[in-house]
Amino acid sequence: MEAALARADAIREVVISKARLRPTAGGSKPALSGWGNLVLDDLSGVLEYRPEEFTITVLAGTPVAEVTALLAENGQYLPCDPPLAAAGATLGGTVASGLSGPGRYRYGGVRDFLLGVRLVTGGGELVTGGGKVVKNAAGFDIPKLMVGSLGRLGVLLELTFKVFPRPERLATLHLELASFQEANAVMQSLAGSSLDLACLDLTPPTDLWLRLGGLADALPQRLARLEEEVGRASSSTVGFSVLEGDADAVSWRQAREFDWVPEGHSLVKLPLNPARLTRLERKLEALETSLEHVQRIPRRYSVAGNVAWLAWPEALSEKALRSLLADLGLTGLAITGRWSHPQLGRPAGEAFLTRLLSVFDPEGKLSLGGQDAA
């Protein structure tokens, strides 16, 4: 603990002395921290873990993989499914980027599991928000402000999360439908059902991934019920398989680690909703058809169509993506690759963000540049 406090004081001095800085640790999201000049890779370690209380407090630079392994030893996990663990993602970077994996569908995103934070603001103040217990309502909800803040509100030092018991057994139903329209319709039908799915993803044009988790004895019956529901929602199923054990784990690990993103492509996240999903898919299909040198834009619709992940080819310009999103009224966040600014489009809430920045970073030391500076 003394070493952590000393490191916090050292970081505070750095923040005060620098005109501009960008924290970085694992380097798994280079579009967000590629020019980082405040390396936090030594700000790593578990400060407190209480399995019986289902809470864990870590330093912000602690790798996701390290915490995942520790929790697994006690039959616990973070259901928000932090992505890019194999690439070195840290929990601080996960919070700052606001990224969650496919498991967000059932239990919520990273913001729903963050209980407390300690940070150094751009003004050099050491701030603590939230607490180390699940039932805590004292003070402003500063932890929630940090989720998706992209490091603009402060340098994260410590994080406290609530954790859950791991499901006894997991299984995935992989379906191939006749068309994108049918796959999307089945996905939306299942999303509105009472099946209690753990994950619900669509890889276009026709593949659905439906995951169940829970008590081992109950899972076979739940799988049978899921198959019946799919039969009612779908007029024709071209392919059908059940993945369990290693096959199930590998399929979802590949999804959250983005193993499907080819070389020469940049990863982009798009907040979406089912109503706009079909329009986005049509636009992407038309773009693929119009450009001979680009055969395909790999993509995956996660969380029942509420999040789109695009693998944007280097052969296509940043301007082309910005134009596409503007046409659809969407925004995006670049995770990897080289971009003039990682935020694509202007997200809602800019007036509120401006007020927050005036308090947390009055001198603009933590600015991303580009739009932030405008």
C-alpha positions in Angstrom: 0.0 0.0 0.0 2.9 2.4 0.8 4.4 1.8 -2.6 1.1 2.5 -4.2 0.7 5.8 -2.3 4.3 6.8 -3.3 3.5 6.0 -7.0 0.3 8.1 -6.7 2.4 11.1 -5.4 4.9 10.6 -8.2 2.1 10.6 -10.9 0.6 13.7 -9.3 4.0 15.5 -9.6 4.2 14.5 -13.3 0.7 15.7 -14.0 1.5 19.1 -12.4 4.8 19.5 -14.3 3.7 18.5 -17.8 1.9 20.8 -20.3 0.2 17.8 -21.9 0.1 14.1 -21.2 -1.6 10.9 -22.2 -1.6 7.9 -19.9 -0.9 4.5 -21.4 -0.1 1.0 -20.0 -0.9 -2.2 -21.9 -0.9 -0.6 -25.4 -3.8 -2.7 -26.6 -5.7 0.3 -27.9 -3.2 2.4 -29.8 -5.7 4.6 -31.4 -6.6 5.9 -28.0 -3.1 6.1 -26.4 -0.6 5.7 -29.2 1.3 8.8 -28.3 1.1 8.2 -24.5 3.9 9.9 -22.6 2.9 8.7 -19.1 3.5 5.0 -18.9 1.7 3.2 -16.1 2.9 -0.3 -16.6 4.4 -0.3 -13.1 1.1 0.8 -11.6 0.0 -2.9 -11.3 -1.1 -5.2 -8.6 -4.1 -6.3 -6.5 -4.5 -4.1 -3.4 -7.4 -6.0 -1.8 -9.5 -9.0 -2.8 -12.4 -10.2 -0.7 -14.0 -13.2 -2.4 -16.6 -13.5 0.3 -17.7 -9.9 -0.4 -17.4 -10.2 -4.2 -15.2 -7.2 -4.5 -11.7 -6.6 -5.7 -9.5 -3.4 -5.7 -6.6 -3.1 -8.1 -4.1 -0.6 -9.4 -5.2 0.8 -12.7 -2.3 -0.7 -14.7 -3.1 -4.2 -13.6 -3.6 -6.5 -16.7 -7.1 -7.9 -17.2 -5.6 -11.3 -17.8 -4.0 -11.3 -14.3 -7.2 -10.4 -12.6 -9.3 -12.9 -14.6 -6.9 -15.7 -13.6 -7.1 -14.7 -9.9 -10.9 -14.5 -9.9 -11.1 -17.9 -11.7 -9.2 -19.5 -8.8 -12.1 -18.6 -6.6 -14.9 -19.4 -9.0 -15.6 -15.8 -9.8 -15.4 -13.5 -12.9 -16.2 -10.1 -14.3 -19.3 -10.7 -16.4 -18.7 -7.5 -18.5 -16.1 -9.6 -20.3 -13.3 -7.0 -20.7 -11.9 -7.4 -24.2 -8.3 -7.5 -25.5 -6.9 -9.2 -22.5 -4.5 -11.3 -24.6 -3.2 -8.1 -26.2 -2.3 -6.7 -22.7 -5.4 -4.7 -21.9 -5.4 -3.2 -18.3 -8.4 -2.5 -16.2 -7.6 1.2 -16.2 -7.7 1.2 -20.0 -10.9 -0.9 -20.0 -12.6 1.7 -17.8 -11.2 4.7 -19.7 -12.2 3.3 -23.1 -15.6 2.0 -21.7 -15.1 -1.3 -23.6 -17.0 -4.4 -22.7 -17.2 -7.8 -24.4 -20.1 -10.0 -25.5 -20.9 -10.8 -21.8 -22.3 -7.3 -21.5 -25.5 -8.6 -22.9 -26.7 -10.4 -19.8 -25.2 -8.4 -16.9 -24.3 -5.0 -18.2 -21.1 -3.2 -19.2 -18.0 -2.2 -17.2 -19.8 0.8 -15.7 -22.2 -1.6 -13.9 -19.3 -3.3 -12.1 -17.2 -0.3 -11.1 -17.7 0.6 -7.5 -14.9 3.0 -6.7 -11.9 4.9 -8.2 -9.0 7.0 -7.2 -7.4 9.3 -9.7 -5.3 12.4 -10.3 -7.1 15.1 -12.1 -5.6 17.3 -14.8 -5.3 20.0 -12.2 -3.1 17.7 -10.0 -5.7 16.9 -7.4 -6.0 13.5 -5.8 -9.7 12.5 -5.9 -11.5 9.4 -4.5 -15.0 8.5 -5.6 -17.3 5.6 -4.7 -16.2 2.9 -2.3 -15.1 -0.7 -1.8 -18.5 -2.1 -1.0 -21.5 -2.9 -3.2 -24.0 -0.9 -1.2 -22.4 2.6 -1.3 -24.3 5.8 -2.0 -22.0 8.4 -0.6 -21.0 11.4 -2.7 -21.1 12.0 -6.4 -20.9 9.0 -8.7 -17.4 9.8 -10.0 -16.7 6.2 -11.0 -19.4 6.3 -13.7 -17.9 9.5 -15.1 -14.6 7.7 -15.7 -16.1 5.0 -17.9 -15.6 6.0 -21.5 -13.9 9.2 -20.5 -10.8 8.3 -22.6 -8.5 9.6 -19.9 -9.6 13.2 -20.3 -10.9 13.6 -16.8 -7.9 12.2 -14.9 -5.2 9.6 -14.6 -6.7 6.5 -13.0 -4.8 5.1 -10.0 -7.0 2.5 -8.3 -10.3 0.7 -9.2 -12.7 -1.3 -7.2 -15.1 -3.7 -8.9 -17.8 -6.0 -7.9 -17.5 -9.6 -9.2 -19.9 -12.5 -9.8 -19.8 -16.3 -9.3 -18.8 -18.0 -12.5 -21.5 -20.1 -14.2 -21.1 -23.8 -13.5 -21.5 -24.6 -17.2 -21.6 -22.8 -20.5 -22.8 -23.7 -23.9 -23.3 -22.0 -27.2 -25.9 -22.6 -30.0 -24.3 -21.6 -33.3 -26.9 -21.1 -36.1 -26.6 -20.3 -39.8 -29.7 -18.8 -41.2 -30.8 -18.4 -44.8 -30.3 -14.6 -45.0 -29.2 -11.6 -43.1 -32.8 -10.4 -42.7 -33.8 -13.7 -41.1 -30.8 -13.8 -38.9 -31.5 -10.3 -37.7 -35.2 -11.1 -37.2 -34.3 -14.2 -35.1 -31.8 -12.2 -33.0 -34.4 -9.5 -32.2 -37.0 -12.2 -31.4 -34.6 -13.9 -29.0 -33.6 -10.6 -27.4 -37.3 -10.0 -26.5 -37.7 -13.5 -25.0 -37.3 -14.7 -21.5 -34.5 -17.2 -22.3 -31.9 -15.4 -20.2 -29.1 -15.6 -22.7 -25.6 -14.8 -21.6 -24.5 -13.5 -25.0 -26.2 -12.8 -28.3 -24.1 -11.9 -31.4 -24.5 -11.9 -35.1 -21.7 -12.2 -37.6 -23.2 -11.2 -41.0 -24.5 -12.2 -43.2 -26.1 -15.2 -41.5 -24.4 -16.5 -38.4 -26.0 -16.2 -34.9 -24.2 -17.1 -31.7 -26.4 -17.8 -28.7 -24.7 -18.5 -25.3 -26.3 -19.9 -22.2 -24.7 -20.2 -18.7 -25.8 -21.3 -15.3 -26.3 -24.4 -13.2 -24.9 -27.5 -14.8 -28.0 -29.7 -14.2 -30.4 -27.1 -15.7 -28.4 -26.3 -18.8 -29.6 -29.2 -21.0 -33.2 -28.3 -20.5 -32.5 -24.6 -21.2 -30.7 -25.6 -24.4 -33.7 -27.6 -25.5 -36.0 -24.7 -24.8 -33.7 -22.4 -26.8 -33.7 -24.7 -29.7 -37.5 -24.8 -29.6 -37.6 -21.0 -29.5 -35.3 -20.7 -32.5 -37.5 -23.2 -34.4 -40.5 -20.9 -33.8 -38.7 -17.7 -34.7 -37.0 -19.1 -37.9 -38.5 -20.4 -41.1 -35.4 -22.2 -42.1 -32.0 -23.0 -40.4 -29.2 -23.9 -42.8 -26.6 -24.8 -40.2 -26.9 -25.8 -36.5 -24.3 -26.9 -33.9 -23.9 -26.8 -30.1 -20.5 -25.8 -28.7 -19.5 -26.8 -25.1 -16.3 -27.0 -23.1 -13.2 -25.8 -24.9 -15.1 -25.2 -28.2 -17.5 -22.8 -26.4 -14.7 -21.0 -24.6 -12.6 -20.6 -27.7 -15.5 -19.2 -29.8 -16.1 -16.3 -27.3 -12.4 -15.7 -26.6 -11.9 -15.2 -30.3 -14.9 -12.7 -30.3 -13.6 -10.6 -27.4 -10.0 -10.7 -28.5 -11.0 -9.7 -32.1 -9.1 -12.6 -33.7 -11.4 -12.1 -36.7 -9.9 -8.7 -37.5 -7.5 -9.3 -40.4 -4.1 -7.6 -40.8 -4.3 -4.2 -42.5 -7.6 -3.4 -40.7 -8.4 -1.1 -37.8 -10.9 -1.9 -35.1 -13.8 0.5 -34.6 -16.7 0.4 -32.2 -20.1 1.8 -33.1 -22.8 2.3 -30.5 -25.9 1.1 -32.3 -29.5 0.0 -31.9 -31.5 -2.6 -33.6 -33.5 0.0 -35.6 -30.3 1.3 -37.3 -28.6 -2.1 -37.7 -30.3 -3.0 -41.0 -29.5 0.5 -42.5 -25.8 0.1 -41.5 -25.6 -3.4 -43.0 -27.1 -2.2 -46.3 -24.6 0.7 -46.4 -21.7 -1.6 -45.8 -22.9 -4.1 -48.4 -23.2 -1.3 -51.0 -19.7 0.0 -50.1 -18.2 -3.5 -50.5 -19.9 -3.8 -53.9 -18.7 -0.5 -55.2 -15.0 -0.9 -54.4 -13.3 -3.7 -56.3 -10.1 -3.6 -54.3 -12.0 -4.1 -51.0 -13.6 -7.5 -51.0 -15.2 -7.3 -47.5 -15.4 -5.1 -44.4 -15.4 -7.7 -41.6 -17.9 -6.9 -38.8 -19.7 -8.3 -35.8 -23.0 -7.1 -34.3 -22.8 -7.8 -30.5 -25.2 -7.3 -27.6 -28.2 -8.2 -29.7 -27.3 -5.5 -32.2 -26.6 -2.7 -29.8 -22.9 -2.6 -30.6 -21.2 -3.0 -33.9 -17.5 -3.8 -34.3 -16.0 -2.9 -37.7 -12.7 -4.0 -39.1 -12.1 -1.0 -41.3 -9.6 -1.7 -44.2 -6.6 0.6 -44.5 -7.5 0.7 -48.2 -10.5 2.8 -47.3 -10.0 6.3 -46.0 -11.0 7.7 -42.6 -13.1 10.3 -44.5 -15.1 7.5 -46.0 -16.0 6.1 -42.6 -16.8 9.5 -41.2 -19.1 10.1 -44.2 -20.8 6.8 -43.7 -21.5 7.4 -40.1 -22.7 11.0 -40.7 -25.2 9.6 -43.2 -26.6 7.2 -40.6 -26.5 9.6 -37.7 -24.0 7.3 -35.9 -20.8 7.9 -34.0 -17.8 5.7 -33.5 -14.6 5.1 -31.5 -11.4 4.0 -33.1 -9.6 1.3 -31.0 -6.6 0.4 -33.2 -5.0 2.0 -36.3 -4.0 5.5 -37.2 -6.7 8.3 -37.1 -6.7 12.1 -36.9 -9.0 11.7 -33.8 -10.3 8.5 -32.3 -13.8 9.8 -31.9 -15.7 9.5 -35.2 -18.5 12.0 -35.2 -19.7 14.2 -32.4 -21.3 12.2 -29.6 -24.1 13.6 -27.5 -23.5 15.4 -24.3 -20.7 17.7 -25.4 -22.0 20.6 -23.2 -21.9 18.4 -20.2 -18.4 17.2 -21.1 -17.2 20.7 -21.4 -18.4 21.5 -17.9 -16.7 18.4 -16.6 -13.4 19.3 -18.3 -13.5 22.7 -16.7 -13.5 21.0 -13.3 -11.3 17.9 -13.9 -8.8 19.3 -16.5 -9.1 23.1 -16.6 -5.8 23.5 -18.5 -6.5 20.9 -21.1 -3.5 18.7 -20.2 -5.3 15.5 -20.9 -6.9 16.6 -24.2 -7.0 14.1 -27.0 -6.4 17.0 -29.4 -8.4 17.6 -32.6 -12.0 17.9 -31.5 -11.1 18.4 -27.8 -9.1 21.4 -28.7 -11.8 22.9 -30.9 
